[in-house]
Amino acid sequence: QILEFGFDNVCLATGSTWRHDGVSRQHLVPPNIDAGMNIITPDEIMAGNVPDNGRVVVFDDDHYYMGGVLAELLVQYGCEVTIITPAPRVSEWTSNTLEQGAIHQRLANLGVNIVLNRGLASISSSGFISNCMFTDTTIEHPCDSVVMVASRLSENSIHQQLLARESEWVDAGIKTVKLIGDAEAPGPIAWATYAGHRYARELDEPVRVDTLSFKREITELQT
């Protein structure tokens, strides 16, 4: 359909999906996860797959707002929630937005069990096994479900299909195809907003390969 429409320029911002397998900052390859455990991603929760009771471990290796938000939501659904993160603070990245203290206080007041400096060692059919980030000692946290807030995979299949048919672009009138936002590299929503804004501003600008696409401020001290 894209090839048939007659676009001059095609910009694809097709987003990303959360991973089930635990690959993120701590693990570059999937850790051992028993198929008998109910693993839920943020996408599935937002689609309505929310456990309405039971013991839930939220593993947060994303370190931004998502883990804390889902922990709070699950408490409201009647779950007994433990949030586990390899970071020394829950939702650690929110220190940059001055929210971290308020998030920790909110979760603690709601009764969320906050476990810091512990990562994902493995997941059994009956619980989440965490490991200390300093000593590697393990503890099992019995649970009925694990919410995996780890990393995301780009949804770039349309872009790949267009690249495979690049020989048809000229006949279709297409001059450029650009992949942006989470589809290019998953990140915070502010990065996706910036990517869309930047694409729109640069669309009609001449392509300069010899200069940076942004300006730097160079300061000097004068005596």
Backbone as CSV, one residue per row, in Angstrom:
resi,resn,N_x,N_y,N_z,CA_x,CA_y,CA_z,C_x,C_y,C_z
1,GLN,0.830,-1.211,0.000,0.000,0.000,0.000,0.862,1.258,0.000
2,ILE,1.980,1.224,0.714,2.881,2.382,0.720,3.411,2.635,-0.679
3,LEU,3.799,1.576,-1.382,4.322,1.727,-2.736,3.253,2.215,-3.703
4,GLU,2.007,1.892,-3.430,0.917,2.246,-4.347,0.410,3.673,-4.163
5,PHE,0.734,4.318,-3.036,0.062,5.574,-2.696,0.674,6.788,-3.391
6,GLY,1.930,6.694,-3.773,2.568,7.825,-4.445,3.232,8.817,-3.516
7,PHE,3.676,8.385,-2.352,4.375,9.277,-1.427,5.743,9.665,-1.994
8,ASP,6.157,10.909,-1.724,7.529,11.318,-2.036,8.494,10.835,-0.957
9,ASN,8.080,11.014,0.287,8.922,10.643,1.420,8.123,9.756,2.373
10,VAL,8.773,8.735,2.881,8.114,7.791,3.790,8.867,7.792,5.119
11,CYS,8.149,8.089,6.186,8.724,8.062,7.532,7.984,7.009,8.341
12,LEU,8.712,6.047,8.870,8.115,4.947,9.609,8.434,5.076,11.091
13,ALA,7.388,5.206,11.901,7.526,5.261,13.362,6.606,4.190,13.926
14,THR,6.985,2.933,13.728,6.112,1.799,14.027,6.309,1.228,15.425
15,GLY,7.125,1.889,16.243,7.181,1.549,17.659,7.982,0.306,17.990
16,SER,7.702,-0.249,19.173,8.447,-1.397,19.681,7.545,-2.192,20.617
17,THR,7.996,-3.388,20.980,7.268,-4.235,21.922,8.205,-4.711,23.021
18,TRP,7.656,-4.916,24.208,8.454,-5.363,25.348,8.801,-6.844,25.215
19,ARG,9.995,-7.194,25.654,10.485,-8.568,25.575,9.992,-9.392,26.766
20,HIS,9.795,-10.695,26.519,9.441,-11.643,27.577,10.674,-12.267,28.231
21,ASP,11.806,-12.264,27.523,12.915,-13.153,27.887,13.914,-12.581,28.879
22,GLY,13.709,-11.356,29.361,14.591,-10.801,30.383,15.851,-10.146,29.869
23,VAL,16.060,-10.129,28.564,17.250,-9.479,28.009,17.129,-7.972,28.190
24,SER,18.148,-7.373,28.803,18.160,-5.931,29.012,19.555,-5.510,29.450
25,ARG,19.649,-4.751,30.541,20.949,-4.267,31.001,21.756,-5.382,31.658
26,GLN,21.113,-6.149,32.541,21.837,-7.194,33.266,22.189,-8.377,32.366
27,HIS,21.251,-8.790,31.540,21.441,-9.981,30.707,21.437,-9.615,29.226
28,LEU,22.523,-9.967,28.555,22.602,-9.757,27.114,22.074,-10.967,26.352
29,VAL,21.955,-12.101,27.032,21.310,-13.292,26.472,20.239,-13.723,27.467
30,PRO,19.200,-14.418,27.018,18.103,-14.769,27.926,18.563,-15.659,29.079
31,PRO,18.172,-15.344,30.316,18.439,-16.220,31.455,17.483,-17.410,31.441
32,ASN,17.677,-18.327,32.372,16.836,-19.528,32.451,15.457,-19.161,33.018
33,ILE,14.418,-19.357,32.222,13.044,-19.049,32.629,12.185,-20.281,32.396
34,ASP,11.596,-20.793,33.458,10.742,-21.969,33.367,9.443,-21.623,32.637
35,ALA,9.077,-22.480,31.694,7.866,-22.229,30.909,6.607,-22.292,31.759
36,GLY,6.705,-22.856,32.978,5.532,-22.953,33.836,5.164,-21.671,34.543
37,MET,6.058,-20.669,34.532,5.757,-19.390,35.176,4.999,-18.488,34.205
38,ASN,4.036,-17.758,34.723,3.267,-16.802,33.934,4.062,-15.510,33.785
39,ILE,4.641,-15.301,32.605,5.427,-14.095,32.323,4.548,-13.113,31.571
40,ILE,4.446,-11.890,32.085,3.590,-10.859,31.492,4.451,-9.647,31.145
41,THR,4.208,-9.038,30.004,4.915,-7.824,29.614,4.012,-6.604,29.828
42,PRO,4.582,-5.417,29.872,3.755,-4.204,29.967,2.741,-4.088,28.837
43,ASP,3.108,-4.515,27.619,2.154,-4.470,26.504,0.915,-5.299,26.809
44,GLU,1.117,-6.475,27.386,-0.010,-7.361,27.676,-0.892,-6.799,28.788
45,ILE,-0.271,-6.174,29.785,-1.057,-5.541,30.844,-1.902,-4.410,30.273
46,MET,-1.314,-3.603,29.396,-2.056,-2.488,28.810,-3.141,-2.979,27.855
47,ALA,-3.009,-4.223,27.383,-4.042,-4.815,26.531,-5.130,-5.497,27.343
48,GLY,-4.985,-5.475,28.693,-6.029,-6.022,29.546,-5.692,-7.310,30.250
49,ASN,-4.487,-7.872,30.007,-4.090,-9.111,30.677,-3.487,-8.778,32.036
50,VAL,-4.345,-8.483,33.010,-3.902,-8.050,34.333,-4.331,-9.088,35.367
51,PRO,-3.382,-9.670,36.109,-3.790,-10.580,37.190,-4.535,-9.800,38.270
52,ASP,-5.696,-10.291,38.675,-6.515,-9.529,39.620,-6.277,-9.930,41.070
53,ASN,-5.320,-10.820,41.313,-4.942,-11.164,42.679,-3.656,-11.992,42.619
54,GLY,-3.224,-12.474,43.772,-2.042,-13.321,43.806,-0.764,-12.537,44.013
55,ARG,0.328,-13.281,44.032,1.649,-12.695,44.269,2.323,-12.409,42.929
56,VAL,2.752,-11.170,42.765,3.360,-10.751,41.498,4.719,-10.115,41.775
57,VAL,5.728,-10.556,41.016,7.036,-9.901,41.036,7.155,-9.038,39.787
58,VAL,7.450,-7.764,39.971,7.757,-6.868,38.856,9.274,-6.756,38.789
59,PHE,9.867,-7.285,37.724,11.315,-7.149,37.550,11.582,-5.932,36.685
60,ASP,12.239,-4.933,37.264,12.468,-3.666,36.579,13.939,-3.505,36.228
61,ASP,14.287,-3.868,34.989,15.630,-3.594,34.485,15.580,-2.505,33.431
62,ASP,14.465,-1.780,33.417,14.293,-0.616,32.538,14.711,0.654,33.270
63,HIS,14.395,0.712,34.570,14.855,1.763,35.488,14.197,3.115,35.258
64,TYR,13.120,3.157,34.475,12.433,4.438,34.285,11.080,4.345,34.998
65,TYR,10.025,4.882,34.453,8.761,4.976,35.178,7.910,3.715,35.096
66,MET,8.113,2.876,34.070,7.172,1.794,33.780,7.039,0.801,34.930
67,GLY,8.159,0.370,35.516,8.092,-0.613,36.591,7.274,-0.122,37.773
68,GLY,7.510,1.100,38.201,6.772,1.660,39.325,5.304,1.849,39.027
69,VAL,4.991,2.296,37.822,3.593,2.498,37.429,2.830,1.174,37.457
70,LEU,3.437,0.124,36.920,2.751,-1.170,36.882,2.631,-1.775,38.274
71,ALA,3.638,-1.560,39.126,3.538,-2.044,40.507,2.347,-1.391,41.209
72,GLU,2.183,-0.092,41.018,1.046,0.616,41.629,-0.280,0.111,41.065
73,LEU,-0.334,-0.112,39.767,-1.560,-0.608,39.142,-1.937,-1.982,39.684
74,LEU,-0.953,-2.857,39.828,-1.223,-4.216,40.283,-1.728,-4.246,41.728
75,VAL,-1.226,-3.329,42.551,-1.742,-3.216,43.915,-3.225,-2.877,43.883
76,GLN,-3.602,-1.983,42.984,-5.002,-1.591,42.871,-5.885,-2.753,42.412
77,TYR,-5.300,-3.734,41.742,-6.044,-4.925,41.323,-6.027,-6.018,42.386
78,GLY,-5.462,-5.716,43.554,-5.500,-6.658,44.655,-4.330,-7.612,44.726
79,CYS,-3.279,-7.350,43.980,-2.115,-8.231,43.978,-1.168,-7.902,45.133
80,GLU,-0.434,-8.909,45.564,0.664,-8.721,46.517,1.928,-8.518,45.687
81,VAL,2.458,-7.310,45.678,3.468,-6.933,44.688,4.848,-6.759,45.319
82,THR,5.840,-7.348,44.665,7.248,-7.113,44.968,7.911,-6.574,43.713
83,ILE,8.596,-5.452,43.817,9.335,-4.920,42.681,10.830,-5.124,42.946
84,ILE,11.499,-5.772,42.018,12.913,-6.110,42.148,13.687,-5.399,41.048
85,THR,14.772,-4.736,41.409,15.579,-4.021,40.432,17.060,-4.152,40.756
86,PRO,17.922,-4.287,39.745,19.364,-4.314,39.984,19.926,-2.962,40.428
87,ALA,19.136,-1.909,40.290,19.583,-0.559,40.615,19.532,-0.317,42.131
88,PRO,20.272,0.677,42.626,20.219,0.997,44.050,18.992,1.794,44.466
89,ARG,18.203,2.254,43.484,16.974,2.993,43.769,15.880,2.530,42.818
90,VAL,14.658,2.477,43.281,13.552,2.098,42.414,13.311,3.210,41.390
91,SER,13.019,2.822,40.154,12.821,3.807,39.068,13.968,4.815,39.038
92,GLU,15.175,4.300,39.022,16.364,5.126,39.248,16.492,6.292,38.276
93,TRP,16.134,6.087,37.004,16.343,7.147,36.017,15.513,8.382,36.334
94,THR,14.421,8.207,37.107,13.565,9.352,37.412,14.217,10.337,38.376
95,SER,15.416,10.030,38.844,16.173,11.047,39.581,16.440,12.252,38.690
96,ASN,16.537,12.006,37.382,16.774,13.089,36.428,15.553,13.983,36.248
97,THR,14.386,13.470,36.588,13.163,14.263,36.458,12.592,14.653,37.819
98,LEU,13.386,14.460,38.878,13.041,14.849,40.246,11.803,14.114,40.770
99,GLU,11.567,12.895,40.283,10.391,12.128,40.696,10.735,10.927,41.568
100,GLN,12.019,10.558,41.652,12.370,9.274,42.248,11.909,9.155,43.697
101,GLY,12.136,10.170,44.491,11.735,10.123,45.894,10.235,9.959,46.063
102,ALA,9.470,10.676,45.248,8.011,10.583,45.330,7.534,9.198,44.907
103,ILE,8.182,8.610,43.895,7.793,7.274,43.435,8.052,6.239,44.526
104,HIS,9.230,6.289,45.150,9.561,5.330,46.216,8.561,5.464,47.374
105,GLN,8.292,6.681,47.769,7.357,6.917,48.878,5.968,6.394,48.536
106,ARG,5.523,6.650,47.318,4.200,6.205,46.886,4.094,4.684,46.938
107,LEU,5.093,3.989,46.396,5.063,2.535,46.366,5.133,1.947,47.774
108,ALA,5.991,2.531,48.604,6.119,2.033,49.977,4.811,2.216,50.741
109,ASN,4.150,3.347,50.568,2.885,3.601,51.257,1.774,2.671,50.779
110,LEU,1.899,2.182,49.552,0.905,1.255,49.016,1.166,-0.187,49.438
111,GLY,2.282,-0.408,50.115,2.600,-1.756,50.573,3.409,-2.588,49.603
112,VAL,3.964,-1.969,48.570,4.808,-2.697,47.629,6.128,-3.048,48.306
113,ASN,6.547,-4.296,48.195,7.838,-4.728,48.722,8.921,-4.334,47.727
114,ILE,9.790,-3.411,48.103,10.815,-2.876,47.206,12.142,-3.561,47.493
115,VAL,12.679,-4.257,46.502,13.931,-5.000,46.642,14.962,-4.386,45.701
116,LEU,16.007,-3.802,46.260,17.022,-3.082,45.481,18.311,-3.895,45.373
117,ASN,19.127,-3.550,44.395,20.442,-4.165,44.193,20.369,-5.679,43.981
118,ARG,19.262,-6.138,43.429,19.135,-7.567,43.132,18.606,-7.737,41.708
119,GLY,19.245,-8.663,41.000,18.873,-8.892,39.611,18.141,-10.200,39.413
120,LEU,18.072,-10.610,38.169,17.385,-11.837,37.780,18.411,-12.948,37.587
121,ALA,18.371,-13.942,38.464,19.239,-15.116,38.303,18.552,-16.147,37.422
122,SER,17.302,-16.472,37.752,16.497,-17.400,36.958,15.059,-17.293,37.437
123,ILE,14.159,-17.933,36.719,12.753,-17.974,37.115,12.298,-19.426,37.060
124,SER,11.797,-19.927,38.186,11.285,-21.290,38.249,9.778,-21.278,38.038
125,SER,9.162,-22.435,38.092,7.712,-22.511,37.936,6.979,-21.983,39.160
126,SER,7.736,-21.786,40.258,7.091,-21.363,41.506,7.581,-20.016,42.027
127,GLY,8.612,-19.440,41.393,9.100,-18.183,41.932,10.201,-17.546,41.114
128,PHE,10.535,-16.340,41.541,11.589,-15.522,40.921,12.842,-15.650,41.776
129,ILE,13.941,-16.084,41.191,15.203,-16.212,41.937,16.066,-15.002,41.620
130,SER,16.286,-14.174,42.630,17.099,-12.968,42.446,18.525,-13.230,42.907
131,ASN,19.457,-12.451,42.363,20.852,-12.543,42.808,21.358,-11.166,43.195
132,CYS,22.178,-11.119,44.263,22.759,-9.866,44.729,23.738,-9.351,43.688
133,MET,23.675,-8.067,43.391,24.555,-7.480,42.389,25.998,-7.373,42.859
134,PHE,26.231,-7.603,44.150,27.587,-7.504,44.699,28.173,-8.868,45.065
135,THR,27.352,-9.755,45.642,27.865,-11.050,46.103,27.371,-12.220,45.271
136,ASP,26.358,-12.001,44.443,25.746,-13.028,43.596,24.988,-14.091,44.398
137,THR,24.780,-13.870,45.678,23.972,-14.809,46.458,22.519,-14.729,45.997
138,THR,21.834,-15.854,46.017,20.484,-15.917,45.463,19.424,-16.078,46.548
139,ILE,18.248,-15.553,46.244,17.064,-15.682,47.103,15.887,-15.974,46.191
140,GLU,14.999,-16.883,46.621,13.795,-17.140,45.838,12.633,-16.333,46.405
141,HIS,11.896,-15.710,45.511,10.720,-14.932,45.877,9.507,-15.662,45.290
142,PRO,8.781,-16.431,46.093,7.622,-17.173,45.572,6.600,-16.222,44.954
143,CYS,6.079,-16.587,43.798,5.104,-15.723,43.130,4.279,-16.545,42.153
144,ASP,3.181,-15.938,41.713,2.303,-16.564,40.729,2.523,-16.022,39.327
145,SER,3.033,-14.790,39.236,3.286,-14.161,37.942,4.510,-13.269,38.049
146,VAL,5.189,-13.065,36.918,6.311,-12.135,36.825,6.010,-11.138,35.717
147,VAL,6.054,-9.859,36.056,5.922,-8.806,35.044,7.327,-8.409,34.626
148,MET,7.658,-8.625,33.362,9.005,-8.411,32.861,9.130,-7.013,32.245
149,VAL,9.732,-6.101,32.998,9.973,-4.740,32.501,11.469,-4.649,32.214
150,ALA,11.866,-5.194,31.080,13.288,-5.293,30.757,13.636,-4.355,29.598
151,SER,13.639,-4.861,28.383,13.929,-4.017,27.226,12.889,-4.280,26.148
152,ARG,13.033,-3.577,25.030,12.043,-3.681,23.961,12.705,-4.034,22.631
153,LEU,11.915,-4.611,21.749,12.362,-4.942,20.403,11.683,-4.007,19.406
154,SER,12.459,-3.472,18.482,11.914,-2.569,17.473,10.950,-3.304,16.558
155,GLU,9.852,-2.631,16.221,8.914,-3.154,15.230,9.274,-2.520,13.883
156,ASN,10.190,-3.157,13.179,10.700,-2.563,11.942,10.474,-3.439,10.714
157,SER,9.522,-4.358,10.792,9.319,-5.292,9.680,8.873,-4.573,8.401
158,ILE,8.044,-3.542,8.529,7.609,-2.800,7.333,8.805,-2.123,6.673
159,HIS,9.682,-1.566,7.491,10.883,-0.923,6.960,11.754,-1.940,6.221
160,GLN,11.917,-3.127,6.812,12.726,-4.154,6.166,12.109,-4.595,4.841
161,GLN,10.773,-4.697,4.804,10.109,-5.073,3.558,10.271,-3.997,2.488
162,LEU,10.220,-2.735,2.893,10.433,-1.659,1.923,11.856,-1.664,1.385
163,LEU,12.831,-1.903,2.266,14.226,-1.962,1.822,14.427,-3.104,0.829
164,ALA,13.733,-4.212,1.058,13.868,-5.359,0.161,13.289,-5.062,-1.231
165,ARG,12.435,-4.047,-1.321,11.810,-3.684,-2.611,12.266,-2.297,-3.066
166,GLU,13.489,-1.951,-2.706,14.015,-0.619,-3.037,14.035,-0.377,-4.544
167,SER,14.188,-1.423,-5.321,14.218,-1.259,-6.779,12.902,-0.716,-7.328
168,GLU,11.834,-0.788,-6.522,10.520,-0.309,-6.967,10.234,1.121,-6.524
169,TRP,11.131,1.719,-5.754,10.858,3.044,-5.197,10.696,4.109,-6.277
170,VAL,11.577,4.091,-7.277,11.543,5.138,-8.296,10.212,5.117,-9.041
171,ASP,9.772,3.937,-9.450,8.498,3.828,-10.169,7.328,4.248,-9.282
172,ALA,7.471,4.052,-7.948,6.408,4.429,-7.012,6.480,5.901,-6.629
173,GLY,7.532,6.601,-7.069,7.676,8.023,-6.751,8.312,8.298,-5.404
174,ILE,8.835,7.271,-4.756,9.426,7.445,-3.429,10.871,7.919,-3.554
175,LYS,11.168,9.002,-2.837,12.522,9.558,-2.847,13.321,9.132,-1.618
176,THR,12.659,9.110,-0.452,13.358,8.749,0.779,12.482,7.855,1.648
177,VAL,13.132,6.979,2.404,12.470,6.152,3.420,13.285,6.273,4.693
178,LYS,12.639,6.643,5.782,13.340,6.894,7.046,12.647,6.154,8.178
179,LEU,13.442,5.504,9.018,12.943,4.826,10.220,13.320,5.661,11.435
180,ILE,12.348,5.983,12.305,12.634,6.851,13.446,11.989,6.306,14.724
181,GLY,12.322,6.942,15.838,11.690,6.648,17.114,12.024,5.267,17.644
182,ASP,11.071,4.668,18.376,11.290,3.350,18.959,11.532,2.280,17.896
183,ALA,11.010,2.483,16.696,11.231,1.519,15.622,12.699,1.469,15.225
184,GLU,13.394,2.589,15.394,14.837,2.629,15.114,15.635,2.172,16.324
185,ALA,15.310,2.716,17.494,15.993,2.354,18.738,15.075,2.693,19.900
186,PRO,14.520,1.693,20.589,13.600,1.967,21.696,14.237,2.823,22.779
187,GLY,13.460,3.778,23.287,13.958,4.675,24.320,12.804,5.388,24.991
188,PRO,13.100,6.346,25.872,12.026,7.118,26.520,11.171,7.868,25.506
189,ILE,9.948,8.195,25.901,9.014,8.838,24.981,9.539,10.188,24.496
190,ALA,10.340,10.856,25.321,10.899,12.146,24.906,11.799,11.983,23.692
191,TRP,12.490,10.863,23.587,13.361,10.625,22.428,12.538,10.436,21.167
192,ALA,11.406,9.740,21.289,10.541,9.541,20.131,9.940,10.869,19.672
193,THR,9.538,11.699,20.638,9.003,13.019,20.307,10.047,13.858,19.578
194,TYR,11.281,13.815,20.085,12.376,14.547,19.448,12.617,14.033,18.034
195,ALA,12.564,12.704,17.847,12.830,12.124,16.534,11.808,12.595,15.504
196,GLY,10.524,12.648,15.908,9.495,13.118,14.995,9.661,14.587,14.651
197,HIS,9.986,15.374,15.667,10.196,16.821,15.463,11.392,17.056,14.549
198,ARG,12.467,16.315,14.805,13.677,16.481,13.995,13.425,16.083,12.545
199,TYR,12.700,14.972,12.349,12.421,14.545,10.975,11.651,15.616,10.212
200,ALA,10.635,16.197,10.850,9.832,17.219,10.186,10.658,18.455,9.848
201,ARG,11.551,18.843,10.751,12.357,20.058,10.527,13.405,19.846,9.439
202,GLU,13.942,18.644,9.351,15.029,18.392,8.404,14.547,17.909,7.046
203,LEU,13.240,17.656,6.906,12.723,17.018,5.701,13.072,17.782,4.430
204,ASP,12.909,19.096,4.432,13.155,19.893,3.233,14.520,20.579,3.241
205,GLU,15.353,20.227,4.214,16.683,20.823,4.286,17.650,20.053,3.384
206,PRO,18.619,20.731,2.808,19.623,20.019,2.004,20.448,19.077,2.873
207,VAL,20.799,17.927,2.332,21.589,16.946,3.062,23.048,17.395,3.088
208,ARG,23.595,17.540,4.299,24.994,17.933,4.467,25.739,16.788,5.136
209,VAL,26.639,16.184,4.426,27.381,15.049,4.983,28.650,15.485,5.697
210,ASP,29.014,16.765,5.553,30.282,17.243,6.107,30.104,17.998,7.420
211,THR,28.866,18.121,7.908,28.630,18.847,9.155,27.682,18.052,10.044
212,LEU,27.709,18.374,11.342,26.777,17.760,12.275,25.370,18.313,12.057
213,SER,24.383,17.543,12.429,22.993,17.967,12.240,22.492,18.817,13.398
214,PHE,23.377,19.174,14.316,23.000,20.009,15.447,24.153,20.943,15.773
215,LYS,23.867,21.974,16.537,24.874,22.963,16.892,25.405,22.704,18.296
216,ARG,26.679,22.917,18.474,27.293,22.834,19.789,27.702,24.237,20.246
217,GLU,27.564,24.483,21.525,28.040,25.745,22.080,29.460,25.547,22.601
218,ILE,30.387,26.269,22.044,31.789,26.163,22.429,32.142,27.388,23.272
219,THR,32.540,27.164,24.494,32.836,28.275,25.391,34.343,28.411,25.572
220,GLU,34.742,29.629,25.859,36.148,29.914,26.123,36.234,30.815,27.368
221,LEU,37.307,30.664,28.094,37.572,31.551,29.223,38.491,32.667,28.780
222,GLN,38.118,33.910,29.098,38.935,35.051,28.740,39.533,35.653,29.985
223,THR,40.795,36.011,29.907,41.474,36.645,31.051,41.789,38.095,30.713
